[in-house]
Amino acid sequence: MKCQRCEKSATFHITELTGGKPQELHLCEEHARQYLTESDSDQQAGNLAGALAQQLVGGTAEELARLDQQACPICGITFFEFRNQGRLGCPHDYVCFQKELDPLIMNIHGETTHVGKRPHRSSNGTDEQTQLIRLRREMKDAIQRENYERASQLRDQIRQIERAS
């Protein structure tokens, strides 16, 4: 995708709510820096856009490209996928991407550790959930490689784990 202000490749995809409607911007590093510094001076310090501007624009395109290739060994999600979707793939992503996520979490929540109630049932089965995520990812990869025997073995493992829970 190309930058909306020039012909360079868009490396920053920004969504802003203006008047209750989302407005998407696709910008190269130079125009993203310019846009975020303009909007940062217009808005209060301490907002999410300001944090993203400090964290993402501060780095070079090479650093961002390297970071985008970093993947979780459990679920396989890359940092690029996280930036596009806004979701992590499994609980281990917080450990895998800790250096990048901590400033964002601190800016949004004011704290990097959970303080408060937790569901009683959530502590049980997190290893099973992680294993299911990994198996589903492997099955998806096996299907893409057209290795249907391996995919059926993985499907059977998934069903066995789901029945046991």
Residue pairs with C-beta under 8 A, 6 or more apart in sequence:
1 9
1 10
1 13
1 26
2 8
2 9
2 10
2 26
3 9
3 10
3 26
3 27
3 28
3 31
4 10
4 25
4 26
4 27
4 31
5 27
5 28
5 31
6 28
6 30
6 31
8 28
8 30
9 28
10 26
10 27
10 28
11 27
11 28
11 29
11 32
11 61
11 64
12 25
12 26
12 27
12 28
12 29
12 32
12 56
12 57
13 24
13 25
13 26
13 27
13 83
13 84
14 24
14 25
14 26
14 27
14 32
14 35
14 36
14 49
15 22
15 23
15 24
15 25
16 22
16 23
16 25
16 39
16 49
17 23
25 35
27 35
29 57
29 60
29 61
29 64
32 56
32 57
33 53
33 57
36 49
36 50
36 52
36 53
36 57
37 53
37 57
39 49
39 53
40 49
40 50
40 53
43 49
43 50
44 50
46 107
48 104
48 107
48 108
50 107
51 103
51 104
51 107
51 108
52 104
54 103
55 100
55 103
55 104
56 64
59 67
67 79
67 100
68 78
68 79
68 80
68 83
69 78
69 79
69 80
70 78
70 79
70 96
70 97
71 77
71 78
71 79
71 96
72 78
72 89
72 90
72 92
72 93
72 96
72 97
73 92
73 96
74 89
74 90
74 92
74 93
74 96
74 130
74 133
74 134
75 89
75 90
75 92
75 93
75 130
75 133
75 134
75 137
76 89
76 134
76 137
76 141
77 88
77 89
77 90
77 93
79 97
79 100
81 89
82 88
82 89
82 93
82 97
88 94
88 97
89 133
90 129
90 130
90 133
91 126
91 130
92 130
94 101
102 112
105 111
105 112
106 112
125 165
128 161
128 164
128 165
131 161
132 158
132 161
132 162
135 154
135 157
135 158
135 161
136 154
136 158
138 150
138 154
139 151
139 154
139 155
139 158
142 148
142 150
142 151
142 154
143 151
